[in-house]
Amino acid sequence: MTRQTASHSPGLRSWLGLLVVLGPVLLVAMDGSVLFLAMPEVSAALSPTAGQALWILDVYGFTVGSLLVAFGSIGDRYGRLRLLMAGAAVFGAASAGAALAPGPEWLIAFRALMGVAGATLLPSALAVLGELFTDPRQRSRAIGTFAATFAAGFAIGPVVGGQLLSRFWWGSVFLINLPVVAAFLALAPVLLREVRATRGGRVDVPGVFLSAVGILLTVHAVKQAAAEGPTAATALTGALGVLALWSFVRRQLRLEHPLIDFRLFRDRVFTVAAVTGLLPLAAWSATAFLGGVYLQSVLGLSVLDAALVALPGAAVLTVTCVVTPALVARFGTRTALVTCHFLIAGGLLPLLATGVTGGVGWYVTATVLAALGYGISFSVVADTAVAAVPAERAGSAAAIAETSNEIGNALGVALLGSLAALVFRLQGPGVAGTLEETLSVPGLTGAVAGEAKSAFVAGLHLVAALAALLHAALGLFALRHLPRERAGGGGAAAGSAVPAERAPIPGKSFDIISRVLTWPVRRNAVPRD
């Protein structure tokens, strides 16, 4: 599928409109990770239980990921600018509420409301770029900037949180959102214009419900099973979530105007790119969260010093996102997808050299090397999602890309973080369930503290090794099965992330996987006008 929009060079208003859109994008991404270094301060102030602390961290990403698909379609149907304005206003109000939350229950509720608002912003913001920049090369550059901002938000979230906590109370990590929201609400009506999809149809309310409930229940069940072991309640929750998602897929395949066109997944590059949107965010969020604990609780760095240690990786990640579209146009999507996974795998390996008595150098090396791969993956996924579909489906395609990112971010902390916690429980001294709780026990001996730190580092090593193995495997898979592109270009249009060739998928293993993934599509496919 290709775009039929006339190309022209964007003017000053288009670039100013891009800057205005990037403000909320930065905030939504940043709030997914801003609490990684702030949780000790939050825990000291609000005294949440262990379960409440996990929900404070996770509920934002789960809510964003659960509703992105729905709001991508709603923006297409009722207007992207209108949805952007409403979402920004709610995001600002919820941020103020979170900053002033009197207890953990209130903070969880306001974080969930921030997630709802964030889900309205991301797909509409990315879709607006397709209208501001119709020239393929300029659009690719704008989307690369969008991806860089989104990635930078994730990367600098802990840094910003650490800087604020060194000077103010924990609520300041949320109040920083308000000036950006105010500027967006003032400038967006002037620089942006309302855009709706050309196709009509009502919003699929049952589909919205099934997608949101299915994602939330399934992810919650997986998280609980990984953290606390399988139970009957967890199994029931997971079964209900899977059933809701299966019903959602079947329903979409029968609708004339679906929330998600699952036929996009017949494209091998789009499918691999969607997986690429999930796995790197899972690895990044898990290692960033565990790395923050490692730097502060194991090595004894202050929150400000820990934030500064994260700066080199954040800078490299941001620059990589900016330059990736030009590299993709020259070398192709296949090369980018393969390279990003090998870079991440290689970047995670230096974490295995970190220890109880030292490891800052190895940690910085790991974050810088992996950031090269993360930056490529974030940019390629966003560009592929938008370039692979007609303009009227841009919101839904963007929702697929951003959903994989947000779910990957939530799953990284939930699953890989839970794996590290399991290692700590098995190898630790058994004084408490986490490293922070163990080190806070009065009268703790040096030997017990050392044992606890060693157990935590062992968990960090296992998570890094597993994530590196998964990325290496996906990189080999992409190298083996993605098609080679024609020389001199990276896609169907200059700067596009969609390859020109669409040859049959080679290899029996990919054919089997493709048939499994697209079986509901082929089984339930109905003709469309």
QUICOR-V968367 format. One line per field, one symbol per residue. phi: phi as a letter, one per 30 degrees, with the letter a starting at -180 (. if undefined). burial: b if it has 16 or more other ideal C-beta (glycine too) atoms within 10 Angstrom, else e. Layout:
phi = ???
burial = ???
This chain:
phi = .bdcddcaddceddddddddddedddddddddbddecceedddddchddddddddedcdddddeddcddddddddddcjddedddddddddddddddddcedaddddddddddddeddddddddddddddddbcdedddddddddeddddddeedcedddedddddbbdddddcddddddddddddceddcccdbbdddcjddddededddddddddddddddddddbjdbddddddddddddddddddddddcddbddbcddedddddddddddddddddddddddddddddddddcdidddddddddddeddddddddddddedddddcjdeddddddddddeddddeddcdbdcaldddddeddddddddeddddddddddddddbdddcddddddddddddddddddeddcdddddddddddcddidadbdddddcddidddddddddddddddddddddddddddddddddddddcdddcddjacadbeidccdddbdeddjddddddddddceddddcdbdbd
burial = eebeeeeeebeeebbebbebbbbbbbbbbbbbbbbbbbbbbbbeebebeeebbbbbbbbbbbbbbbbbbbbbbbbbbebbbbbbbebbebbbbbbbbbbebeebeebbbbbbbbbbbbbbbbbbbbbbbbbbbbbbbbbbbbbbbbbbbbbbbbbbbbbbbbbbbeeeebbbbbbbbbebbeebeebbeebbeebbbeeeeeebeebbebbbbbbbbbbbbbbbbbbeeeeeebeebbeebeebbebbbebbbeeebbbbbbbbbebbbbbbbbbbbbbbbbbbbbbbbbbbbbbbbbbebebbebbebbbebbbbbbebbbebbebbbeebbbbbbbbbbbbbbbbbbbbbebebeebeebbbbbbbbbbbbbbbbbbbbbbbbbbbbbbbbbbbbbbbbbbbbbbbbbbbbbbbbbbbbbbbeebbbeebebbbebbeeeeeeeebbebbbbbbbbbbbbbbebbbebbbebbebbeebbbebeeebbbbbebbbbbbeeeebeeeebeebbeeebebbeeeeeeee
